[in-house]
Amino acid sequence: MAKALLGTFQNDQRTAAHLLSENTRLRVRVRDLEELIARLQDENDRLAQAAAVALLDLQPEELKEMQPV
């Protein structure tokens, strides 16, 4: 009986097609998320660099205002 069930399960083409479709969809989603991460990291790097430049451009009086009392 187990042999019959396993043979039927492995020959079900709908299951294989469904798994292939789901696998393809998930791969596309992972690729999209990886691209989003790369864009966000680039944007974060640009913002961090702009913040560092802005901090360096402060005048000494403005820097004193930022110090804790």
C-alpha distances in whole Angstrom, upper triangle without the diagonal:
4,5,5,6,9,10,11,12,14,16,17,21,22,21,22,25,26,25,28,30,30,31,34,35,35,37,39,40,40,43,45,45,46,49,50,50,52,54,55,56,58,60,60,61,64,65,65,68,69,70,71,74,75,75,77,79,80,84,85,86,83,81,83,82,78,79,78,82
4,5,5,6,8,10,11,12,14,16,19,21,19,20,24,24,23,25,28,28,28,31,32,32,34,37,37,37,40,42,42,43,46,47,47,49,51,52,52,55,56,56,58,61,61,62,64,66,66,68,70,71,72,74,76,77,81,82,83,79,78,80,79,75,76,75,78
4,6,5,6,9,10,11,12,15,18,20,18,19,23,23,23,25,27,27,28,30,32,32,33,36,37,37,39,42,42,43,45,47,47,49,51,52,52,55,57,57,58,61,62,62,64,67,67,68,71,72,72,74,76,78,81,82,84,80,78,81,80,76,77,76,80
4,6,5,6,9,10,11,13,16,18,17,18,21,22,22,24,26,27,27,30,32,32,33,36,37,37,39,42,42,43,46,47,47,49,51,52,53,55,57,57,59,61,62,63,65,67,68,69,71,72,73,75,77,78,82,83,84,81,79,82,80,77,78,77,81
4,5,5,6,9,10,11,15,16,14,16,19,19,19,22,24,24,25,28,29,29,31,33,34,34,37,39,39,40,43,44,44,46,49,49,50,53,54,54,56,58,59,60,62,64,64,66,68,69,70,72,74,75,79,80,81,78,76,78,77,73,75,74,77
4,5,5,6,9,10,14,15,13,14,18,18,17,20,22,22,22,25,27,27,28,31,32,32,34,36,37,38,40,42,42,44,46,47,48,50,52,52,54,56,57,57,60,62,62,63,66,67,68,70,72,73,77,78,79,75,74,76,75,71,72,72,75
4,6,5,6,9,12,14,13,14,17,18,18,20,22,23,23,26,28,28,29,32,33,33,35,37,38,39,41,43,43,45,47,48,49,51,53,53,55,57,58,59,61,63,64,65,67,69,69,71,73,75,78,80,81,77,76,78,77,74,75,74,78
4,6,5,6,10,12,11,12,15,16,16,18,21,21,22,24,26,27,28,31,32,32,34,36,37,38,41,42,43,45,47,47,48,51,52,53,55,57,58,58,61,62,63,65,67,68,69,71,73,74,78,79,80,77,75,78,76,73,74,74,77
4,6,5,9,10,8,10,13,13,13,16,18,18,19,22,23,23,25,27,28,29,31,33,34,35,37,38,39,41,43,44,45,47,49,49,51,53,54,55,57,59,59,61,63,64,65,67,69,70,74,75,76,73,72,74,73,69,70,70,74
4,6,8,10,9,9,12,13,13,14,17,18,18,20,22,23,24,26,27,28,30,32,33,34,36,37,38,40,42,43,44,46,48,48,50,52,53,54,56,58,59,60,62,63,64,66,68,70,73,75,76,72,71,73,72,69,70,70,73
4,6,9,9,9,11,13,13,15,17,18,19,21,23,24,25,27,28,29,31,33,34,35,37,39,40,41,43,44,45,47,49,50,51,54,55,56,58,59,60,62,64,65,66,68,70,71,75,77,78,74,73,76,74,71,72,72,76
4,6,6,7,9,10,11,13,15,16,17,19,21,22,23,25,26,27,29,31,32,33,35,37,38,40,41,43,44,46,47,48,50,52,53,54,56,58,59,60,62,63,64,66,68,69,73,75,76,72,71,74,72,69,70,70,74
4,5,5,6,8,10,10,12,14,15,16,18,20,21,23,24,26,27,29,30,31,33,35,36,38,39,41,42,44,45,46,48,50,51,52,54,56,57,58,60,61,63,64,66,68,71,73,74,71,70,72,71,68,69,69,73
4,5,5,6,9,10,10,12,14,15,16,18,20,21,22,24,26,27,28,30,32,33,34,36,38,39,40,42,43,45,47,48,49,51,53,54,55,57,59,60,61,63,64,66,70,71,72,69,68,70,69,66,67,67,71
4,5,5,6,9,10,10,12,14,15,16,18,20,21,22,24,26,27,28,30,31,33,35,36,37,39,41,42,43,45,47,47,49,51,52,53,55,57,58,59,61,63,64,68,69,70,67,66,68,67,63,65,65,68
4,5,5,6,9,10,10,12,14,15,16,18,20,21,22,24,26,27,29,30,31,33,35,36,37,39,41,42,43,45,46,47,49,51,52,54,55,57,58,60,61,63,67,68,70,66,65,68,66,63,64,65,68
4,5,5,6,9,10,11,12,14,15,17,18,20,21,23,24,26,27,29,30,32,33,35,36,38,39,41,42,44,45,46,48,50,51,53,54,55,57,59,60,62,66,67,69,65,64,67,65,62,64,64,68
4,5,5,6,8,10,11,12,14,16,16,18,20,21,23,24,26,27,29,30,32,33,35,36,38,39,41,42,43,45,47,48,49,51,53,54,55,57,58,60,64,65,66,63,62,64,63,60,61,62,65
4,5,5,6,8,10,10,12,14,15,16,18,20,21,22,24,26,27,28,30,31,33,35,36,37,39,41,42,43,45,46,47,49,51,52,53,55,57,58,62,64,65,61,60,63,61,58,59,60,63
4,5,5,6,9,10,11,12,14,15,17,18,20,21,23,24,26,27,29,30,32,33,35,36,38,39,41,42,44,45,46,48,50,51,52,54,56,57,61,63,64,61,59,62,61,58,59,60,63
4,5,5,6,9,10,11,12,14,16,17,19,20,21,23,25,26,27,29,30,32,33,35,36,38,39,41,42,44,45,47,48,50,51,53,54,56,60,62,63,59,58,61,60,56,58,59,62
4,5,5,6,9,10,11,12,14,15,16,18,20,21,22,24,26,27,28,30,32,33,35,36,37,39,41,42,43,45,47,48,49,51,52,54,58,59,60,57,56,58,57,54,55,56,59
4,5,5,6,9,10,11,12,14,15,16,18,20,21,23,24,26,27,29,30,31,33,35,36,37,39,41,42,43,45,46,48,49,51,53,56,58,59,56,55,57,56,53,54,55,58
4,5,5,6,9,10,11,12,14,15,17,19,20,21,23,25,26,27,29,30,32,33,35,36,38,39,41,42,44,45,47,48,50,52,55,57,58,55,54,57,56,52,54,55,58
4,6,5,6,9,10,11,12,14,16,17,19,20,21,23,24,26,27,29,30,32,33,35,36,38,39,41,42,43,45,47,48,50,53,55,56,53,52,55,53,50,52,53,56
4,5,5,6,9,10,10,12,14,15,16,18,20,21,22,24,26,27,28,30,31,32,35,36,37,39,41,42,43,45,46,48,52,53,54,51,50,53,51,48,50,50,54
4,5,5,6,9,10,11,12,14,15,17,19,20,21,23,24,26,27,29,30,31,33,35,36,37,39,41,42,44,45,47,51,52,54,50,49,52,51,48,49,50,54
4,5,5,6,9,10,11,12,14,15,17,18,20,21,23,24,26,27,29,30,32,33,35,36,38,39,41,42,44,45,49,51,52,49,48,51,50,47,49,49,53
4,5,5,6,9,10,11,12,14,15,16,18,20,21,22,24,26,27,28,30,32,33,34,36,37,39,41,42,44,47,49,50,47,46,49,47,44,46,47,50
4,5,5,6,9,10,10,12,14,15,16,18,20,21,22,24,26,27,29,30,31,33,35,36,37,39,41,42,46,48,49,45,44,47,46,43,44,45,49
4,5,5,6,9,10,11,12,14,15,17,19,20,21,23,24,26,27,29,30,32,33,35,36,38,39,41,45,47,48,45,44,47,46,43,45,45,49
4,5,5,6,9,10,11,12,14,16,17,18,20,21,23,24,26,27,29,30,32,33,35,36,38,39,43,45,46,43,42,45,44,41,43,44,47
4,5,5,6,9,10,10,12,14,15,16,18,20,21,22,24,26,27,28,30,31,32,34,36,37,41,43,44,41,40,43,41,38,40,41,44
4,5,5,6,9,10,11,12,14,15,17,19,20,21,23,24,26,27,29,30,31,33,35,37,40,42,43,40,39,42,41,38,40,40,44
4,5,5,6,9,10,11,12,14,15,17,18,20,21,23,24,26,27,29,30,32,33,35,39,41,42,39,38,41,40,37,39,41,44
4,5,5,6,9,10,11,12,14,15,16,18,20,21,22,24,26,27,28,30,31,33,37,39,40,37,36,39,38,35,37,38,42
4,5,5,6,9,10,10,12,14,15,16,18,20,21,22,24,25,27,28,30,32,35,37,39,35,34,37,36,33,35,36,39
4,5,5,6,9,10,11,12,14,15,17,18,20,21,23,24,26,27,29,31,34,36,38,35,33,37,36,33,35,36,40
4,5,5,6,9,10,11,12,14,15,17,18,20,21,22,24,26,27,29,33,35,36,33,32,36,35,32,34,35,39
4,5,5,6,9,10,10,12,14,15,16,18,20,21,22,24,26,27,31,33,34,31,30,33,32,29,31,32,36
4,5,5,6,9,10,10,12,14,15,16,18,20,21,23,24,26,30,31,33,30,28,32,31,28,30,31,35
4,5,5,6,9,10,11,12,14,15,17,18,20,21,23,25,29,31,32,29,28,32,31,28,30,32,36
4,5,5,6,9,10,11,12,14,15,16,18,20,21,23,27,29,30,27,26,30,29,26,28,30,34
4,5,5,6,9,10,10,12,14,15,16,18,20,21,25,27,28,25,24,27,26,23,25,27,31
4,5,5,6,9,10,11,12,14,15,17,18,20,24,26,28,25,23,27,26,23,25,27,31
4,5,5,6,9,10,11,12,14,15,16,19,22,25,26,23,22,26,26,23,25,28,31
4,5,5,6,9,10,10,12,14,15,17,21,23,24,21,20,23,23,20,23,25,28
4,5,5,6,9,10,11,12,14,16,19,21,23,20,18,22,21,18,20,23,26
4,5,5,6,9,10,11,12,15,18,20,22,19,18,22,22,19,21,24,28
4,5,5,6,9,10,10,13,16,19,20,17,17,21,20,18,21,23,27
4,5,5,6,9,10,11,15,17,18,15,14,18,17,14,17,20,23
4,5,5,6,9,10,14,15,17,15,13,17,17,15,17,19,23
4,5,5,6,9,12,15,17,14,14,17,18,16,18,22,25
4,5,5,7,10,13,14,12,11,15,15,13,16,19,22
4,5,5,9,11,12,10,8,12,13,11,13,16,19
4,6,8,10,13,11,9,13,14,13,15,18,21
4,6,9,12,10,10,14,14,14,16,20,22
4,7,8,6,6,10,11,10,13,17,19
4,5,5,6,9,10,11,13,17,18
4,5,5,6,9,10,11,15,16
4,5,5,7,9,10,14,14
4,5,5,7,9,13,14
4,5,5,7,11,13
4,5,5,9,10
4,6,8,9
4,7,9
4,6
4
